[in-house]
């Protein structure tokens, strides 16, 4: 066992708790604050749920890893395969949650009169589709025995090597949602640019520019995940050449945890209704305290 295992395990657990607790607070506020019962906030809540699910799965993995490292156990623990399966599920749901936000921003600008795309029921249906898809595609790895325990990294994952399974996982979890979001962003930027060039009502142009600003925030969240998770992709590529480091999963998942923490902070910073609701609650609470003291 390496001397840096235990400190790294503890850091990951602290980082994941930091992700889970604020997101639960965000969900509580969105659920009980009626001003947050809009489609954009519902889609934001979906991202929060995905973050909580992803971070909770990683927390379970980190706790078992810490326990095994402390006792120097190298056996397959009973939740290992299930946790590995849920890692692919929850990571995919998180990435597709940003794609759903991007798609909604696009249709509200380009097709403002087509209310079918702007109904809550239909957006919730799309959310259900992404969750169903994310729950189904990793089952292939479970039924074919591709999720294998890695004793060096104390984790169950599809092994990093050149194989159809790892390429399929990368496509389903990362490549498809990221590329689709970027393509939608490019199309929306092009559309708004064309609106500036031709005669367009001021109200519609202002709305399009506002939605584009919100869209950029969504893309920023996705890029935070993509950039900070770069070591994961790098180690995957290195494994194709048989050059991945021995503890590649341990190192990669540190960056994944940091990325989740950064996304949580950025999501709060970018979501104005959420910030306003929290400020109002703190302001109301401070007034109550002042009155009680007086």
Beta strands, then each sheet from edge to edge (+ up, - down):
strand 1: 147-150
strand 2: 155-158
sheet 1: 1+ 2-
end
